[in-house]
Amino acid sequence: MTTRGSSVLGLCTLALLAAIAGCKRDGSNDPSASATTVSSATVEPEAPTAEISKTAKLASIAMQTNIYAAPSDTSKKVGYLRLGAVVARSDKSYGVEGCPGGWYGVAPRGFVCVGKNATLEMDAPILRAANVRPDTSKPLPYSYGFIRAVAPLYLRLPSKEESTQTEFKLAEHLGWWGRKGKDANNADHLGANDAAHELLADAPVQPPSTSLADGILLGGKADVDPPPFWLETGVRKVPNVSGFDVPTASIFANRVRRHTGIAFVGSFGTGPQFDNRRFAVTVDMRLIPVDKIKPEVASPFHGVDLKGDVKLPVAFARPCNPNAKGTPRPCVHTYKDEDGTLKKTTDVLATRGFLQLTGIQRKTKGGRFLEAKGGAWVNAHDVGVAVVPEAWPQAAERGEKWVDVSIEDQTLVLWEGKLPVFATVVSTGQDGMEDPKKTKATPRGTFRIKSKHITATMDSNGRSAQSGGAAPESGESGSPTDDDKHAGSFELRDVPYVQYFQDGYAMHSAYWHDHFGLARSHGCINLAPIDALRVFRFTDPPVPEGWHGTNVDTGKGTSVVIHR
């Protein structure tokens, strides 16, 4: 959730959910583990060199279409496509072993089996339906929202009677919506996509989120788009690809719990036949009534490029919420040197206010103080500081890119060799310097990026879908009233820009809170969405065009150094 935490849903706060969001510590949720591990008894097939056509295309027709190193599903997985992705392919197939439709080479490497999960037919209805791709020019590659009330994930448009039978206390809910709906789904602050161009030159400039209707905030092109072609009559014309299998005649495919974070690719209105309700389309092509979703635009915060006169050391004023709950508020005072004595002023720095430091320190009975350019002083306890390291890691000595993360300061710096290029604040594991094997702490040491994912799903059981597609069922409510028994659990789908570096630990965007600068995760490194995209673009290797994720050969990923 964003900063405006307690008001975001309009019903109750998600602060507790945000406080525990992160990663499991036993590694069972690490997509790279399942994706790169090959049994010692498996003989890796020899991979031919595929000739890629300038015109021929291959498309994914499943939520996840694996790409293998060789034309065999016994070879290692090098990455995957998501539903609707279209990539260049070879003109010919490279065998049919375990794949009657044939193995085709895809750009820039690897092989895909044509059949259940991939097609050569570019006019397939499911491709027309799934034509919204993640927009990687934006911090939020999809539109996002949080579920405000337990909701069915509809496969087709329900009639008023069907909705009443399916949705718990629907009349009561719609009564509330009739009174409050006009204002309940407005964005109450500018978000990540609004501020992205301040840091990322190629980020699109959009109308302010605060001026957009919820239909647009949930992925529509206009406030009330008409139903898409595959739902024009209310009957579904494309297959269920959600991974939750139900009989063809089913109205819905499971439920989703309150507070679940979900990504959307469209929204539309309906007529009297469907009670004039509006619906949003999830990434896996299911439908949720708009009246049960609160749009989320995420934090507009971002770090600073270090260039010109902006150099280390730098500092960011910490949010003044020790327990990382509620809206972060500014409370960091500056100090003034009066005849050798540092006295607190009435000046208060903005939350995460940026300071360039001189490097001069002073210790007093009140603590350690740092001098900022311009003459002001700050208590070191009140800021997160990014400095030049006392000892260089091997990546720096070799002139490589590397990522530097300080747990005590909650800062992250991107380096090119010994040149710092970017600095920001993050949220690491809530248990600080404790043992990550026993607590919600972030592991310390030197690691390398193991896999990169445009989005991936995370939940309180520590499971991550490799593509973020077939979401873990833990967030999909088994009954319409079971919220209480799931208290403290969460599911956050399509978390953007995920980079695993060790077991189940990753650097990733957090669209559900705005307390960056305070430790709050389960062990992962939470980044503000704009920063997450900046870091994702910086690290190697890049995710190939059209792919949704890539696995990284051992020793080839960018180094990540995490320390006290």
PEKA-V818632 format. One record per residue. N is the residue number from 1. PSI is psi in whole degrees, 0 to 359 (* if undefined). Layout:
{{N;PSI} {N;PSI}}
//
This chain:
{{1;162} {2;181} {3;322} {4;28} {5;301} {6;343} {7;353} {8;317} {9;342} {10;349} {11;317} {12;166} {13;153} {14;19} {15;320} {16;321} {17;314} {18;325} {19;333} {20;356} {21;132} {22;220} {23;150} {24;154} {25;355} {26;0} {27;358} {28;345} {29;11} {30;111} {31;325} {32;333} {33;309} {34;334} {35;335} {36;344} {37;128} {38;131} {39;141} {40;340} {41;351} {42;132} {43;119} {44;119} {45;149} {46;132} {47;121} {48;165} {49;114} {50;137} {51;118} {52;130} {53;155} {54;347} {55;329} {56;142} {57;157} {58;143} {59;148} {60;129} {61;19} {62;163} {63;334} {64;123} {65;110} {66;146} {67;126} {68;155} {69;329} {70;165} {71;63} {72;139} {73;5} {74;353} {75;168} {76;151} {77;126} {78;347} {79;195} {80;159} {81;159} {82;161} {83;126} {84;348} {85;139} {86;128} {87;158} {88;148} {89;174} {90;154} {91;324} {92;161} {93;160} {94;52} {95;165} {96;18} {97;113} {98;13} {99;89} {100;330} {101;348} {102;147} {103;124} {104;138} {105;144} {106;156} {107;142} {108;358} {109;164} {110;177} {111;145} {112;139} {113;124} {114;129} {115;241} {116;324} {117;351} {118;152} {119;158} {120;355} {121;107} {122;352} {123;16} {124;134} {125;323} {126;330} {127;321} {128;322} {129;320} {130;53} {131;2} {132;114} {133;158} {134;132} {135;99} {136;9} {137;355} {138;150} {139;326} {140;101} {141;340} {142;178} {143;148} {144;156} {145;167} {146;142} {147;124} {148;342} {149;143} {150;131} {151;143} {152;149} {153;94} {154;145} {155;335} {156;174} {157;125} {158;145} {159;172} {160;318} {161;317} {162;320} {163;318} {164;321} {165;332} {166;324} {167;129} {168;128} {169;46} {170;317} {171;318} {172;317} {173;313} {174;331} {175;315} {176;316} {177;321} {178;326} {179;322} {180;347} {181;328} {182;325} {183;344} {184;332} {185;15} {186;144} {187;128} {188;8} {189;160} {190;148} {191;194} {192;314} {193;333} {194;322} {195;358} {196;322} {197;345} {198;333} {199;323} {200;112} {201;329} {202;1} {203;135} {204;146} {205;126} {206;163} {207;147} {208;136} {209;327} {210;347} {211;357} {212;141} {213;161} {214;334} {215;321} {216;320} {217;335} {218;22} {219;356} {220;158} {221;332} {222;173} {223;315} {224;80} {225;154} {226;164} {227;144} {228;165} {229;329} {230;3} {231;14} {232;320} {233;4} {234;342} {235;133} {236;130} {237;5} {238;157} {239;158} {240;118} {241;12} {242;340} {243;349} {244;98} {245;133} {246;163} {247;151} {248;325} {249;0} {250;145} {251;320} {252;163} {253;85} {254;176} {255;166} {256;137} {257;158} {258;145} {259;354} {260;136} {261;131} {262;148} {263;148} {264;151} {265;5} {266;165} {267;157} {268;162} {269;166} {270;178} {271;191} {272;329} {273;331} {274;31} {275;21} {276;22} {277;154} {278;151} {279;150} {280;146} {281;123} {282;167} {283;329} {284;23} {285;37} {286;169} {287;139} {288;133} {289;134} {290;330} {291;353} {292;17} {293;138} {294;114} {295;147} {296;127} {297;353} {298;178} {299;137} {300;0} {301;149} {302;162} {303;201} {304;131} {305;136} {306;101} {307;161} {308;234} {309;355} {310;106} {311;163} {312;149} {313;149} {314;167} {315;157} {316;132} {317;130} {318;147} {319;145} {320;57} {321;87} {322;328} {323;9} {324;46} {325;152} {326;189} {327;126} {328;134} {329;147} {330;139} {331;9} {332;113} {333;151} {334;165} {335;154} {336;138} {337;114} {338;101} {339;43} {340;355} {341;133} {342;120} {343;137} {344;137} {345;178} {346;355} {347;130} {348;128} {349;148} {350;154} {351;125} {352;26} {353;137} {354;136} {355;135} {356;128} {357;156} {358;342} {359;354} {360;133} {361;159} {362;131} {363;131} {364;182} {365;337} {366;359} {367;195} {368;130} {369;147} {370;138} {371;132} {372;154} {373;135} {374;348} {375;347} {376;157} {377;152} {378;150} {379;129} {380;333} {381;337} {382;355} {383;156} {384;128} {385;138} {386;125} {387;168} {388;132} {389;151} {390;329} {391;140} {392;136} {393;167} {394;323} {395;320} {396;317} {397;329} {398;358} {399;21} {400;165} {401;146} {402;161} {403;129} {404;123} {405;127} {406;124} {407;317} {408;324} {409;346} {410;42} {411;155} {412;134} {413;135} {414;134} {415;143} {416;98} {417;244} {418;19} {419;115} {420;138} {421;345} {422;144} {423;144} {424;181} {425;154} {426;181} {427;110} {428;192} {429;138} {430;345} {431;17} {432;244} {433;14} {434;176} {435;117} {436;343} {437;341} {438;346} {439;180} {440;62} {441;159} {442;135} {443;148} {444;148} {445;191} {446;126} {447;175} {448;150} {449;130} {450;327} {451;154} {452;138} {453;128} {454;317} {455;156} {456;151} {457;139} {458;146} {459;175} {460;350} {461;1} {462;11} {463;142} {464;126} {465;136} {466;320} {467;354} {468;9} {469;282} {470;93} {471;146} {472;139} {473;350} {474;335} {475;356} {476;107} {477;133} {478;340} {479;160} {480;355} {481;25} {482;22} {483;319} {484;319} {485;347} {486;16} {487;132} {488;348} {489;163} {490;159} {491;129} {492;104} {493;149} {494;47} {495;125} {496;150} {497;63} {498;131} {499;105} {500;137} {501;343} {502;121} {503;237} {504;19} {505;139} {506;159} {507;133} {508;162} {509;152} {510;107} {511;2} {512;359} {513;168} {514;45} {515;34} {516;133} {517;348} {518;139} {519;130} {520;356} {521;179} {522;0} {523;339} {524;172} {525;104} {526;132} {527;147} {528;146} {529;319} {530;317} {531;322} {532;319} {533;320} {534;315} {535;320} {536;320} {537;331} {538;319} {539;156} {540;150} {541;162} {542;156} {543;125} {544;152} {545;131} {546;340} {547;157} {548;339} {549;157} {550;143} {551;150} {552;131} {553;145} {554;129} {555;0} {556;343} {557;161} {558;141} {559;142} {560;118} {561;117} {562;126} {563;177} {564;*}}
//
